Amino acid sequence: MAWLILQRLGLGVITLVLVSMLVFTGTEILPGDVAAAILGQNATPESLAALRQELGLDSGPVARYLAWASGTLHGDLGQSLANRQPVGELLWPRFGNTMALAGYAAVIAVPLAVGLGISSAALRGSFFDRAANVVALATVSLPEYFLGLLLILFVSVQWGLLPSLADTWSGMGLAAWLQATTLPMLVLVLVTVAQIMRMTRTTVLAVMDQPFIETACLKGLPMGRVVLVHAVPNALGPTINVVAFNLTYLIAGVVLVETIFNYNGLGRFMVDAVSKRDVPMVQAAAMVFAAVHVVMNMLADIAAIALNPRLRHPRVKES
């Protein structure tokens, strides 16, 4: 088991290195000149050359990548081209806001989705099972921006229950923050609950079709006990992977949601950086999102390995 965990860790590191190359290459091939975008159309050739030298744009791409990667490893994310401030000072508060919104949604979505998935599997073929699957399929089929606009239209504009924009600020009270972020939280919950519920149901049903579940039923055990004691523990590994994938979406896939509700998170931070062609900010935000995705999936793989009884208690080879 330890060797498998080390393999997952090694693959995670290699993936991050490859992603860093892709992020750097993607920002390098963007059309236009960064120096010209900063100084404007009236810039002189001398000022453009001086700014390119100051930004290190006159060196080769390999040297620029190595310098950027080395700085990132040491916690130096560079300097914003738009306002000349360290990228870290601008990025980490926004990342904290994104984590807070993701945590708000996860606390509600994960228990609700897993509970619905287990209940739907235990009541397979019932009206509850069919209704839950229809609702889940409908919410999964609708894109996040459309769900967000629907909630703004009905909950905010017509009913006046919640604000349409998630305006937050430092020192904001908890009650006011919860009220401001409830609409984007609901969008995230609707999407993730549907996905986790459907996958949890499928995983539990796959376990319940195994012979040992049929044996437990033939012994006269109540269905609730069979599901909770025998089926669910054996379905934890795949379920954890599904939950981790959706938690990754809550953190790294909220760009549209934050933009719709004008939430001051890392997703909108990245959109603003792209519009300003602020390359260091785009690179830093992309690497943070990529690191979250890789780390979450790596932790899910390690948890699935640790929860696998065949790996925790390997059989002793017979001589």
N, C-alpha and C positions, 0 to 999 in steps of 0.2 A: 504493500500500500504506500509506503514512504517513497518508493521509486516512482510510482505513478504520480504522486503529488509533486515530486521534483520535476517530472516531465512536464506537468501542467505549468509550473512556474517558469521553466525554461521556454516553453512555447509562448507564454505571455510576454516575456522579455523580448523574444525575437519578433513577435507581432508588433510590439510598440516601436521597435527600431524600424521595421518596414513601414509602419503607419507614419512615422516621423518623416521618412523619405518621401512618401506620397504627399504629405501635407506641404512639405517644402517645395516639391516639384510643382504641385498644383498652384501654389501662390507665385512661383517663379514664371509660369507660362501665362499668367494673366495678361491681357492686352494692356498697352499703355505704359507710360513711364512714371514711376513713383515720384521721382524728383519733379517732373513737370506737373503732376497732379497736385503736389504740395505748393509749389511756387506760383502756379497759374500760367496762363498763356503769355503774359508779358515778361516772363523771366528771361534773363540774358543767358547766353551760352556759358559765360564765366560763373554765374551763380548756380546754374544747373550742374556744372562740373564740380564746383565746390561742395554742393549738397550731396552729389553722388559719392564723392570721396568721404564725406562725413558719415554717410549711411553705410559705407562699405560696398556700394554697388559697383565699384570699379574693379573689384576682385572677382575671381572665377566662382562659378556656382558651387564647386566642391568645397572650396575654402569657406564660402559663406555658410554652407550647410554645417560643416564641422564646427564653425564658430557658434552658430545658432544652437546646435545640439549640445555643445559643451556648456553654453550659458544656461540652457534649459535644465540640464542635469544639476547644475549648481544653484538652481532657483532663480536665475536671472532671465526673465522672459523678454527682455529688451525694453525699448522705449517707444511709446506711441508716437506715430508720425503726425497725428492730428493735433495733439495738445502738448507734446513733449513731456509727458509724465511717464513714470515707470508703468509698464503694462500690469505688473502684479498688483500695484495699488488700485488700479481700476478694475481688474478682473476678479480678484478674490471676494470682494463684497458682493458682486453680482453672482458669483458661484454659490456663495452662502444663501442668497435669496432663492436661487434655483433649488438648492438642497432643501430649504425650508418648505417650498411648495411641493416638491417631490415627496418629502416626508409626510406632509399633511395628506396628500392623496394616498400614499402607501398605507398609512395607518388605517384608513377606511377601506381601501380597495382589496388588499391582500386577504384579511380575514373574511370579508364578505364574499369574495370570489371563491376562495377555497371551500368555505362553508356551502355555498350554492352548488359548486361542482360535486362535492361529496353527496349532498342531499339529492341532486339530480341523478347521480349514479345509483344511489340506494333506491330511488323511486323510479327506476327506468321504465319508460313507457307510460307513465302517469300524466295527468293533465299538467301538473307542476313541471315535470321534465320537459314536455313539449313547449309549454309557455316560456320557460326559462331559455330554451334553445332558440326560439323565435326572436325573443328580445335581444339575446346575445348576438345573434346573426345580424339583426338590424343595426345595432350600435357599432359592430365591427365593420359593417359595410359603409357606414357614413364617415367621411373624412373629418378630422379634428376641427378644421376651420368651419365646416358646415354646422357641426354640433355646437361650436362656440357661438356662431351667429344666431342659431335657433335659441340658445339660452339667453343671449342678450336681448333678442326680440321679445320673448315671452316673459322671462323672469325679471328682466330689468326694465324694458321699455313699457310693456303692457301692464305688468303686475306691480312694478316698482318695489320689488322685494329686496334686490341686491344691486350694488353699483355695477355699471357696465365696464368700467375700467378698474384694473387692480392697482390703484395708486398706493404705494407704500413708501415709507421713509424711515430713517434711523430714529429710534426712540419711540416708535409707534406702539400703542398699547395692544395687548394680545387680542382683545375682543374686536377692536377696529381692524387689526390685521386679518383675523379670521373672516370678518365680514367682507373685506376687500378682495380676498383671495378665494372665496368660496366658488365663484363661477368658473375660474380656470381649474380649480380642484375638481369640480363636477365633470368637466370635460375629460380630464385625465382619468377619473374614476370610471366613467362610462366606458371608455375604450379599454382600459386594462382589466376591469372586472369581467368583461365579455370574453377576452382572450384567455385569462387565467381560468375562468369557470369552465369553458369548453375543453381546454386541455386537461384540467384536473378531472373532469368527468370522463374523458377518453382514457386517461391513465388508470383511474380507479376501475373502470369497466374492464379494461384489459387484464387487471389483476383478478377481478371477480370471476373471470372466465377460466381461471386456473383450477386444476383438480382439487387442491387443498381447500379452496373456498367451497367447492361443492361438498367436500367431506364435512366441513364445519356446519354447513346447512343441513346435511343429512343427520347430524348429531342432534338437531333440534335447537341449535343456538339462535337467539333472536337476530333478525337481520341487522339491527343497529349495532349489536356487538360484533357480528361478522365483519361489517364494513369498517368500524372504527378500530377494532383490535387486530384483525387479520389482513384486511385489504389495504387500508390507508398506510400503515407502516411500510408495506412493500411497494407502495406507489410514491414514497417520499422523494426518491432520487430524481425521477423525471419531473415531478411537480416542482421541486426546488429549482431545476433548470428553467422551467417556464416562468416561475416567479422572478428569478434573477433577470431573465430577458426583459420582462415587463418593468422591473425596477430600473433597468438600464434605460428603457424608453422614457420613464418618468424623469430621469436626469438629463439624458443626452438627446431626447427626441421632442423637447418642448419648445422648439424654435417657433413653430406656427402658433402654438397656444400663447406663448409670451407676447408674440407680436400682436395677436388679435386683441388681447386684453391690456396691452401696453404695460406689461409687468416688467419690472426692472431686474430681470434675471440675465443669466449668461447667454441664453438664446437670442434675446433682443440685442444684447451687447454685441454678439457676433454679426447679426444682421446690420447693425449700425456701422460696424467696422468694415464690412464688405462694401457698403454704400460709400464710405469715405476712402476706400482703398487703403486702409490702414493695415498694411501687411503684418507687422509684428502682432497686432491685436488679433487678427484673423488666425495666424499661426498658433498663438497661445490658446485661444478658445478652442480651436479644432483639436489640439493636442490634449487639452483637458477632457473634452468629450470622448476622445479616443481612449484615453487612459481609464476613464470611468467604465467605458464599455468593456475593455479588456480585463480590468480588475474584477468587475462584477461577474463576468462569465468564468473567469479563472476561479473565483471563490465558489461559484455554483458547482463547477466541476469537482473541486476539492471536497465540498460538502457531500456531493453525490457519491464520491468514492468512500468517504468516511462513513456514510450511512448504509453502504452496501454490505450486508452481513457476510457475503462470500469473500469480500476483501478484508473485512475486519477480523474474521476468524478463518483463515485459510486452512484447508485440510492438510493434515500431516501425510506426507507421501509414505505409502506403504513400502516397506523394504521387500 
